[in-house]
Amino acid sequence: MARNPAPFRGRLAVVTGASGGIGESLAEGLAAEGADLVLVARSADKLEAIAARLGTRYGVTVTTHTADLATESGVDGVVSALDGVRVDVLVANAGFAWHGEFADQPEENIVRQIALNQTALVRLTRTFLPDMLARGVGGVMTVASTAAFQPTPSMAVYGATKAFVLSFTEALWQETRGSGVRVLALCPGPTETGFFDAAGGDSFLQDGRQTPDEVARVGLTAFARNGGPTVVSGARNSLVASAHRFFPRGLMVRVSAKAVAGD
C-alpha cells in the first residue's frame, strides 16, 4: 500500500487523556497536521481551554467529552457520544500509575489502574477498529511505556498493565497488516508531565526525562510512516527497553527496582 503523505489531514482523531502531558502534545501534533479532534479527559475546564487554543491556531474542529475512563459509565458515555461518528484515528493515551509497594497500595488505586490502562483502552479499540477495517483506512495508537518491557517493582500494577497494552497492540498490528489500518504502540520513558505527582510523588526517575512534545513527535512520525508495531521514544529509553534481551530476568528486576525506588 502506498504511503499517504498526509495521513491525518481531514481525519477525525479521538485522543484520550488529552487534558495535559503527552495526550495534549499528541492532540496538538495531530491538529497541526490537519486532523479534527475529539478530546477526552476528566477535566472539562482544561479540555475546553486546549480545544479553543488548537481550533484557533490550526483551523480544525475540536470538540471535547468529559469522562472518567476508569469507570464503566465513563467509557459508555464516550461510546454513546460517538455512536455513528466516523472515527479515523484512536489515540489511547489515558493512563494512571501509583508508586509504592503493592501491599501498601489502596485497593481503589489498583482497580483504577487496571480499569483505565487496560479495560478502557480495549473497549474503545473494539468500538472503533471494526469500522476502520471495513473502510480500509484509519489507525490506533496506544501509549504503553518502557515499563512494559520488564517488571517494575514499586510500580508493579502499572508495569503489568503496560505490558498488557504492548502485547495487545503488537497482536493487533499483526492482525491488521495489509488492511490499510495503522496500529502502533508508543513507549515513552520518564517524561516531564503530571504523571509523577499523580503516582504519589516526583522523587523518582528524574534523570533523562523527555518533554511531552518530544515523545509525541516520535509517536506521530512513526505513525505517519506506518511503522510498527512499536516505537520507543529516545535512544536511552530504546536501550533500556531492549536490555531484557541480553540480561537474566532476575537481574533486570533488581535493576528496575533500583531505578524506580525513588531513593
PAKOL-870510 format. One record per residue (C-alpha): x, y, z; residue in one letter. Coordinates in pm, whole numbers, plus 32768, in hexadecimal, padded with zeros to 4 digits. Layout:
N
XYZA ...
//
This chain:
263
800080008000M 809181537FA1A 80D8823D80BFR 7FE1835880EAN 80B784968102P 7FAC854081D7A 7F0F842582A5P 7E67850983A4F 7DDF862882D2R 7C66862782C9G 7C54850283BAR 7BA484F7850BL 7C80848C862CA 7C0E8433878BV 7D1A84758890V 7CE983F989F4T 7DA084918B1AG 7DB485D08A4EA 7DA886D08B68S 7F2186E68B8BG 8071863D8B5FG 80A8854A8A44I 7F37854489E9G 7F2A86BB89B7E 806986B188E7S 7FE385968810L 7EA1865A87DBA 7F64878D8774E 803B86C48684G 7F06863285E1L 7E61878885C9A 7F9C8816852AA 7F7C870A841DE 7E14876B83D7G 7D52866D84A4A 7C0A86C4854DD 7C02865386B6L 7B2C85C887CBV 7BE285FB8914L 7B89851E8A3AV 7BEF85478BA7A 7B5F85878D01R 7BAA86FD8D10S 7AA587C48C4EA 7B4E89158C82D 7CA0889E8C06K 7C0687F18ADAL 7B4289248A74E 7C758A028A8CA 7D44891289B9I 7C2B88EB88BBA 7C0B8A638892A 7D818A8E8867R 7DAE8976876AL 7C7989D386A3G 7CE88B3D8685T 7E538AF1863ER 7E2689E0853AY 7CCD8A2284ABG 7C4988C98500V 7B0B885D85AFT 7B4887F58717V 7A38876E87FAT 7A5686E7895AT 79BC85D68A2BH 79E985D28BA3T 79FE846F8C29A 7AAB839F8D32D 7B20827A8C60L 7B7981B58D97A 7A04817E8DC0T 791D80AC8CECE 782981CC8CCFS 793E82B28C56G 799881C98B39V 782881928AEED 77FB830A8AD0G 7910832E89CFV 789082088905V 772E8295890AS 779D83F888B2A 785B837A8781L 77598280870AD 773782AC8593G 78638397857FV 797883358491R 7AAF831B856AV 7BE882FA8499D 7CF482F885A6V 7CEA82888711L 7E0582FC87F2V 7DDB82398936A 7EBB83018A19N 7E0083168B65A 7EB882678C7DG 7EF282668DF1F 800981EB8ED5A 805281C59045W 81AE81BD90DDH 81DE80E4920FG 81E27F7F928DE 80BE7EB79204F 804E7E3F935BA 80377FA793D4D 7F6D802E92B1Q 7E00808892DDP 7D2A7F88922BE 7C6E80A0917AE 7DAF811090D0N 7DFE7FAF905FI 7CA57F858FC9V 7CB480DA8F1ER 7E02808D8E7CQ 7D817F4A8DE6I 7C387FE78D7AA 7CD581188CD7L 7E19808B8C4DN 7D847F478BC7Q 7C0B7F2B8BC3T 7BB780848B3AA 7CC380678A2FL 7C467F1389BBV 7AD97F7F89B9R 7B1B80B988EFL 7BF77FFD87FAT 7AE77EF687CDR 79E9800D8793T 7AA480C2867EF 7B8A7FC285DAL 7A837EF5851EP 7A098024845AD 7B6E80868409M 7BAB7F2A8380L 7A6A7F3382B7A 7AD9807A8214R 7C42800B81EDG 7CC3814C8288V 7D0E81D483E2G 7DE9817D8505G 7E1081308675V 7F2F81B58743M 7F4E813A88A8T 803781D989A4V 80ED80C58A5CA 823781048B12S 839B808B8B31T 83137FF18C73A 82697EF58B8EA 83B27E468B42F 840C7DCF8CA0Q 83667DB18DF7P 83657EF58EBDT 83727EBB9035P 82C67FD790F5S 81F780128FBBM 81917EA88F8EA 802D7EDC8F17V 80867FFA8E2DY 81A07F348D8AG 80C07E048D63A 7FAA7ED08CC2T 809E7F6A8BCDK 81297E128B78A 7FC27DB58B25F 7F9C7EE98A49V 80DD7E99898FL 807F7D2E8954S 7F1B7D8788F0F 7F8A7E9287FBT 80967DBE8757E 7F997CA68726A 7EA57D998682L 7FBC7E1B85A3W 7FEC7CBA851BQ 7E757C7F84F9E 7E457DBF8431T 7F767DB1834ER 7F1C7DFD81E6G 7DC87E888248S 7E217FF7821FG 7DF5802E8396V 7F25809E845AR 7F68801185B5V 808280898694L 80EB80768800A 81A581B0886DL 828A81628993C 830982978A4AP 840282908B63G 83FA838B8C80P 835384C88C01T 832286218C9DE 81AE86148CE1T 80C486078E0AG 80EA848B8E01F 81DE847F8F22F 8112855C9007D 7FDF84888FBFA 80A8834D9006A 80F083C29168G 8226849A914FG 832585399066D 846384AF9101S 84A48386901CF 851983558EB4L 859184BC8E9EQ 86BA84848DB8D 8691849B8C41G 852485028C3AR 84A4856A8AE5Q 83A486768A9FT 824486178A32P 828386BF88E2D 83B685E688A6E 82F184AA88EFV 81CA85148818A 82AC856986F4R 8347840D86F9V 81F28365870CG 814B842D85FAL 8275840F8511T 827582958534A 80FB828A850FF 8102835D83D2A 820D8279833ER 8132814C838EN 824580C8846AG 82067FC88571G 81B07F118635P 82747FD2873AT 833E810E8757V 840681758889V 844182E788BFS 85AE834188F1G 86F8828A88BAA 873482568A2DR 85D781C88A5CN 860480E5892ES 873A805489D1L 868180198B18V 855C7F7A8A61A 863E7E8389ADS 87127E258ADBA 86307D008B36H 86AF7C4D89FFR 88117C3C8A85F 87F87C1B8BFFF 87547B1B8CE5P 85F77B7A8D57R 865B7B6C8EC4G 87667C708E85L 86777D4B8DBFM 857B7D488EDBV 86857DB88FD4R 86FD7ECC8EECV 85997F3D8EAFS 85537F429026A 867C80259062K 8619810F8F48A 84B8814C8FC8V 84FD813D913EA 850D82B6915EG 863782AC9249D 
//
